[in-house]
Amino acid sequence: MYKITTRKEIAPDIVSLEVSAPLIARKFEPGQFVILRVDEKGERIPITIAWADAQEGTIRLIIEVLGKTTKRLAGLREGDSILNLVGPLGKAIESKKYGKVICIGGGVGAAPLYPIVSALRKAGNEVVSIIGARTRELLILENEIRARSDGFYVTTDDGSKGRHGFVTDVLQSLLEMDKSFNLVVAIGPVPMMKAVSDLTRAYGVRTLVSLNPIMLDGMGMCGACRVTVGGKTKFTCVDGPMFDGYQVDFDELAARRGRYLDEEKRALKAYEHKGGACRG
């Protein structure tokens, strides 16, 4: 059992949980994730680690309520426990000196981006960060990422904060003004990561994206998280989650992610109809 030590609502339908997991906290590297199960009747879901405190023995998980399991998870309180928590899983980003780096987080993609920004800057890189959301209320970790960036930009779809538009608008402006960027890291919705990769390809800037397909065991055995990268099948849980954005088949990824949307909607509706009781 993994006890929740701190719970905060940081945006509408977005909750931050600090969880006691000393072994995971000591081993975590930026870009890695955990797979958890709320209780014995729960499904297994992957969540990227937003921060780890090795001294305190805690990890931070940021949960966006999208379906039944994330609603149950976000509904837990301080002192409650998560039954199973496995990790850290996946390959970490290589935290070395690249030179000048642009880090982009769309929506809750800012959560896994945060430790990556911190690690890249610590490695001696000049880091410019861009975060975006539909509205100002949905922006997360703004102060934390700004504090660890050499340059920082905000975009909102509705123009309620920062630049009116998308993260790609700022990205294009930066690439036009400065041809010396060596790396772009993008984490967020699939259409955003595809748009970033399409844009950076024209400028020849290496681009890494963090993929988030359906996932079950997290150890490369079930095959549920398979994606096509460079024309070859890869398993996100063991080969990723970070991949070369130029090589990813984003259309296939989007199709596979949407395969069970109807079932997920029905499960959430039934759960809410029963008053949120844990009934499997």
C-alpha positions as CSV (number, residue, x, y, z in Angstrom):
1,M,0.0,0.0,0.0
2,Y,1.2,3.5,-0.9
3,K,0.0,6.3,1.3
4,I,-1.1,9.6,-0.1
5,T,0.7,12.3,1.9
6,T,-0.5,15.4,0.1
7,R,-3.4,16.1,-2.2
8,K,-4.1,19.4,-4.0
9,E,-6.5,20.5,-6.6
10,I,-4.3,22.5,-9.0
11,A,-6.8,23.2,-11.8
12,P,-10.4,22.1,-12.8
13,D,-10.4,18.3,-12.9
14,I,-6.7,18.2,-12.3
15,V,-5.3,16.9,-8.9
16,S,-1.8,16.6,-7.6
17,L,-1.0,13.6,-5.3
18,E,2.2,13.2,-3.4
19,V,2.6,9.5,-2.6
20,S,5.0,7.7,-0.2
21,A,7.1,5.4,-2.4
22,P,10.7,5.6,-1.1
23,L,12.3,3.0,-3.5
24,I,10.7,4.6,-6.6
25,A,11.7,8.1,-5.5
26,R,15.3,7.0,-5.1
27,K,15.5,5.4,-8.5
28,F,13.4,7.8,-10.6
29,E,14.9,9.7,-13.6
30,P,13.1,12.3,-15.7
31,G,10.8,10.9,-18.3
32,Q,9.9,7.7,-16.4
33,F,6.5,6.6,-15.2
34,V,4.6,4.2,-12.9
35,I,1.7,1.9,-13.4
36,L,-0.8,1.8,-10.6
37,R,-4.0,0.1,-9.4
38,V,-6.3,1.9,-7.0
39,D,-7.6,-1.3,-5.4
40,E,-8.0,-5.0,-6.0
41,K,-10.8,-4.4,-8.5
42,G,-9.2,-1.6,-10.3
43,E,-7.6,-1.5,-13.8
44,R,-3.9,-0.8,-14.3
45,I,-3.0,2.6,-15.7
46,P,0.3,4.4,-16.4
47,I,1.0,7.8,-14.9
48,T,4.2,9.8,-15.6
49,I,6.0,11.0,-12.5
50,A,6.0,14.8,-12.2
51,W,8.6,15.0,-9.5
52,A,10.4,12.8,-6.9
53,D,11.9,13.7,-3.6
54,A,14.5,11.0,-2.7
55,Q,15.0,12.5,0.8
56,E,11.3,12.5,1.7
57,G,10.7,9.3,-0.2
58,T,7.7,10.7,-2.1
59,I,6.7,11.0,-5.8
60,R,4.3,13.4,-7.3
61,L,1.6,12.3,-9.6
62,I,-0.7,14.8,-11.5
63,I,-4.0,13.3,-12.4
64,E,-6.4,14.7,-15.1
65,V,-9.9,13.3,-14.6
66,L,-10.8,11.7,-18.0
67,G,-12.4,8.4,-17.1
68,K,-13.5,6.1,-14.3
69,T,-10.1,5.2,-12.9
70,T,-8.7,8.7,-13.0
71,K,-11.9,9.9,-11.3
72,R,-11.4,7.4,-8.5
73,L,-7.8,8.2,-8.2
74,A,-8.4,12.0,-8.0
75,G,-11.1,11.3,-5.4
76,L,-8.6,9.8,-2.9
77,R,-7.8,11.9,0.1
78,E,-4.7,12.5,2.3
79,G,-4.2,9.4,4.3
80,D,-5.8,7.1,1.7
81,S,-3.6,4.5,0.0
82,I,-3.1,3.2,-3.5
83,L,-2.9,-0.6,-3.6
84,N,-0.3,-1.2,-6.3
85,L,2.4,1.1,-7.6
86,V,5.1,-0.3,-9.9
87,G,8.1,1.7,-11.2
88,P,10.0,3.6,-12.2
89,L,9.3,2.2,-15.7
90,G,10.5,3.2,-19.1
91,K,13.7,4.8,-20.4
92,A,14.6,8.2,-19.0
93,I,15.6,11.1,-21.2
94,E,19.4,11.4,-21.6
95,S,20.2,14.3,-19.4
96,K,23.4,15.7,-21.0
97,K,24.5,18.9,-22.5
98,Y,22.9,19.4,-25.9
99,G,23.3,23.2,-26.1
100,K,20.1,25.2,-26.6
101,V,16.9,23.3,-25.9
102,I,13.2,24.2,-26.3
103,C,10.8,22.2,-23.9
104,I,7.1,22.2,-24.7
105,G,4.2,21.1,-22.5
106,G,0.7,21.0,-23.7
107,G,-2.0,20.7,-21.0
108,V,-1.1,18.1,-18.3
109,G,2.0,17.4,-20.5
110,A,3.6,20.1,-18.4
111,A,3.7,17.6,-15.5
112,P,6.2,15.1,-17.0
113,L,8.0,18.1,-18.7
114,Y,8.8,19.7,-15.3
115,P,11.6,17.2,-14.2
116,I,13.0,17.1,-17.7
117,V,13.3,20.9,-17.8
118,S,15.1,20.8,-14.4
119,A,17.5,18.0,-15.4
120,L,18.4,19.5,-18.8
121,R,19.2,22.9,-17.2
122,K,21.2,21.2,-14.5
123,A,23.2,19.5,-17.2
124,G,24.3,22.9,-18.5
125,N,21.8,23.5,-21.3
126,E,20.1,26.8,-22.1
127,V,16.4,25.9,-21.7
128,V,13.5,27.8,-23.2
129,S,10.1,26.4,-22.1
130,I,6.7,26.8,-23.6
131,I,3.5,25.6,-21.9
132,G,0.0,25.9,-23.3
133,A,-3.6,25.1,-22.3
134,R,-7.1,25.7,-23.6
135,T,-7.7,28.4,-20.9
136,R,-5.6,30.1,-18.1
137,E,-7.5,28.0,-15.5
138,L,-6.0,24.8,-17.0
139,L,-2.3,26.0,-16.9
140,I,-0.3,23.9,-14.4
141,L,3.2,24.2,-12.9
142,E,3.7,27.6,-14.4
143,N,5.8,29.0,-11.6
144,E,7.8,25.8,-11.2
145,I,8.8,25.5,-14.9
146,R,9.5,29.3,-15.2
147,A,11.9,29.1,-12.2
148,R,13.9,26.4,-14.0
149,S,14.0,28.0,-17.5
150,D,16.2,30.6,-19.1
151,G,13.2,31.7,-21.2
152,F,9.5,31.0,-20.6
153,Y,6.4,31.4,-22.7
154,V,2.7,30.8,-22.1
155,T,-0.1,30.2,-24.7
156,T,-3.8,29.7,-24.3
157,D,-6.2,28.7,-27.0
158,D,-8.7,31.4,-25.9
159,G,-6.1,34.1,-25.2
160,S,-7.0,34.4,-21.6
161,K,-3.3,34.3,-20.6
162,G,-0.1,34.7,-22.5
163,R,-0.1,34.5,-26.3
164,H,-3.4,33.8,-27.9
165,G,-2.9,30.6,-29.9
166,F,-0.9,27.4,-29.8
167,V,2.5,26.4,-28.5
168,T,3.5,25.9,-32.1
169,D,3.0,29.6,-32.8
170,V,5.7,30.5,-30.2
171,L,7.9,27.6,-31.3
172,Q,7.9,28.8,-34.9
173,S,8.8,32.4,-33.8
174,L,11.7,31.1,-31.8
175,L,13.0,28.9,-34.6
176,E,12.7,31.8,-37.0
177,M,14.6,34.2,-34.7
178,D,17.3,31.8,-33.6
179,K,18.8,29.0,-35.8
180,S,21.0,27.6,-33.1
181,F,18.6,25.4,-31.1
182,N,19.8,21.9,-30.8
183,L,16.9,20.0,-29.4
184,V,13.1,20.2,-28.9
185,V,11.2,18.1,-26.3
186,A,7.4,18.0,-26.6
187,I,4.9,16.4,-24.3
188,G,1.2,16.7,-24.5
189,P,-1.8,15.7,-26.7
190,V,-1.1,13.6,-29.7
191,P,-2.1,16.3,-32.2
192,M,0.2,18.8,-30.5
193,M,3.2,16.5,-30.6
194,K,2.5,15.8,-34.3
195,A,2.2,19.5,-35.1
196,V,5.5,20.2,-33.2
197,S,7.3,17.4,-35.0
198,D,6.0,18.5,-38.4
199,L,7.2,22.1,-37.7
200,T,10.6,21.2,-36.4
201,R,11.3,18.9,-39.3
202,A,11.3,21.9,-41.6
203,Y,14.1,23.5,-39.5
204,G,16.1,20.3,-39.0
205,V,16.0,20.5,-35.2
206,R,16.1,17.1,-33.4
207,T,12.7,16.5,-31.7
208,L,11.8,14.1,-28.9
209,V,8.2,13.3,-27.9
210,S,6.8,11.3,-25.0
211,L,4.1,8.8,-26.1
212,N,1.1,7.8,-24.1
213,P,-0.7,4.8,-25.7
214,I,-3.0,2.3,-24.0
215,M,-0.8,0.3,-21.6
216,L,-1.3,-2.7,-19.3
217,D,1.7,-4.6,-17.9
218,G,4.4,-2.0,-18.5
219,M,7.0,-4.6,-19.0
220,G,6.8,-5.3,-22.8
221,M,4.9,-8.6,-22.6
222,C,1.3,-7.7,-23.4
223,G,1.9,-5.6,-26.5
224,A,-0.9,-3.2,-25.7
225,C,1.4,-0.2,-25.9
226,R,2.9,-1.0,-29.3
227,V,3.6,2.0,-31.6
228,T,5.2,2.3,-35.0
229,V,8.4,4.3,-35.0
230,G,10.6,4.5,-38.1
231,G,8.4,1.8,-39.7
232,K,9.1,-0.7,-36.9
233,T,7.0,-1.9,-34.0
234,K,8.2,-0.5,-30.6
235,F,6.8,-1.1,-27.1
236,T,6.4,2.2,-25.4
237,C,6.8,0.8,-21.9
238,V,10.3,-0.6,-22.5
239,D,11.5,1.2,-25.6
240,G,10.1,4.6,-24.7
241,P,8.2,6.6,-23.7
242,M,10.6,9.1,-25.4
243,F,10.9,8.7,-29.2
244,D,12.2,10.6,-32.2
245,G,9.2,12.7,-33.2
246,Y,10.1,12.5,-36.9
247,Q,9.8,8.7,-36.8
248,V,6.5,8.3,-35.0
249,D,3.3,7.2,-36.8
250,F,1.0,9.7,-35.0
251,D,-2.1,8.7,-37.0
252,E,-1.8,5.1,-35.8
253,L,-1.2,6.2,-32.3
254,A,-4.3,8.4,-32.2
255,A,-6.4,5.6,-33.7
256,R,-5.2,3.1,-31.1
257,R,-5.7,5.5,-28.2
258,G,-9.3,6.1,-29.3
259,R,-10.2,2.5,-29.7
260,Y,-12.0,2.1,-26.3
261,L,-13.4,5.6,-25.9
262,D,-17.0,4.5,-26.0
263,E,-16.4,1.8,-23.4
264,E,-14.6,4.3,-21.2
265,K,-17.5,6.8,-21.4
266,R,-20.0,4.1,-20.4
267,A,-17.8,2.9,-17.5
268,L,-17.5,6.5,-16.2
269,K,-21.2,7.2,-16.6
270,A,-22.1,4.0,-14.7
271,Y,-19.7,4.8,-12.0
272,E,-21.1,8.3,-11.5
273,H,-24.6,6.9,-11.6
274,K,-23.8,4.6,-8.7
275,G,-22.5,7.6,-6.7
276,G,-18.8,6.9,-7.2
277,A,-18.8,3.7,-5.2
278,C,-16.0,1.3,-5.9
279,R,-17.8,-1.5,-7.6
280,G,-15.1,-2.9,-9.9
